[in-house]
């Protein structure tokens, strides 16, 4: 009988492309993943990995076996869900993913409540951006994720996932007090033409949203500072550098010499919880969703 752990290692390599990437996802060392596949080769008497330059490639036999392994792992998950549902208790491991500001502003209370209410549940948290989070949930690497999008920048969600709206998060312009615009009651996009913006790196949801918003106002925003962390953006603002659009969730304390000015129309990002539809009956998923809703109120 084929070993499930070895099949899981092969499936991870096929999904992520390299032994190193598979090891990172599985929480193993690359050496451990290679050993698992070597044992599977002996077990099946089949060559599964071949050297290709500095890396490896899966043989045709390995691709066939990896596809079957994916089906087996799906059946195993369904069996685990059925057993957990029969017990009626939230047990086992629950891997949650979240983007940075929700990990800071929402998840601490969620995890604390889950640990207190369901002591048999082994809760894990990974900080991960929304596009990667939905893919990780679809692949089974995460059980549930908190993601977000903006009205004019929707987040694609794989058909295999379910999602529920959790909360809305308003964003506001943060601007140094020395900037005359900081004295206005509210700002419109046209007011900010010519300002030097700080925002997340290109390709992120927030970056795409900012660019689309100002394109709609008829001009290209000057993205002078590409900064992932809002707290780093705040540090620059405190020195009189740039302007930023920062959501309230997880924002933390605003420096005394930085002003918060509403933007009209009000930019609002939508927070969702996503999970694999086939796991919807799992008590741990239901428990997590209940706690997330309670905390987000």
Buried (B, 14 or more C-beta within 10 A) or exposed (E): EBEEEBBBBBBBBBBBBBBBBBBBBBEBEBEBBBBBBEBBBEEBEEEBBEEEEEEBBBBEEBBEBBEBBBEBBBEBBEEEBEEBEEEEBBBBEBBBBBBBBBBBBBBEBBBEBBEEEBEEBEBEBBBBBBBBBBBBBBBBBBBBBBBBBBEEBEBEBEEBBBBEEBBBBEBBBBBBBEBEBBEBEEBEBEBBEEBEBBBBEEEBBBBBBBBEBBEEEEEEBBBEBEBBEBBEBBEBBBEEBBBBBBBEBBBEEBBEEBBEBBBEEEBEBBBBBBBBEBBEEBBBBBBBBBBBBEBBE
